[in-house]
Amino acid sequence: MIKHKFLPYILQLLPGLGFMFILSPFILHWFIHGSHDRYIWIINGPYPFYSFGSGPFLMFIYAALFLFGSTLLFIANAVKNR
């Protein structure tokens, strides 16, 4: 096993980061669709932002964030129970 002085601190951050990434699709959805003016402002922006108006792109982003958060929680639980 790799011994590093910051490893315990990183392992303590994993559950918090996992929950943050799991909640981030809901926060992102609220931010994008919370106001019509803000939605129009976002989708009139450059490349990654104008794609936020399409359903498949948003579903991919939401799923990727949720999957990444779930993976972090799984890793944190596996390391804790080891």
PELINWO-V60315 format. One record per run of one state. SS is the DSSP state (alpha for helix, beta for strand, coil for the rest). FROM is the first residue (numbers start at 0). LEN is the number of residues. Records with the same first field share a line. If there is no record, write none. Layout:
# PELINWO-V60315
SS = FROM-LEN / FROM-LEN
This chain:
# PELINWO-V60315
coil = 0-6 / 33-2 / 43-3 / 53-1 / 80-2
alpha = 6-27 / 35-8 / 46-7 / 54-26
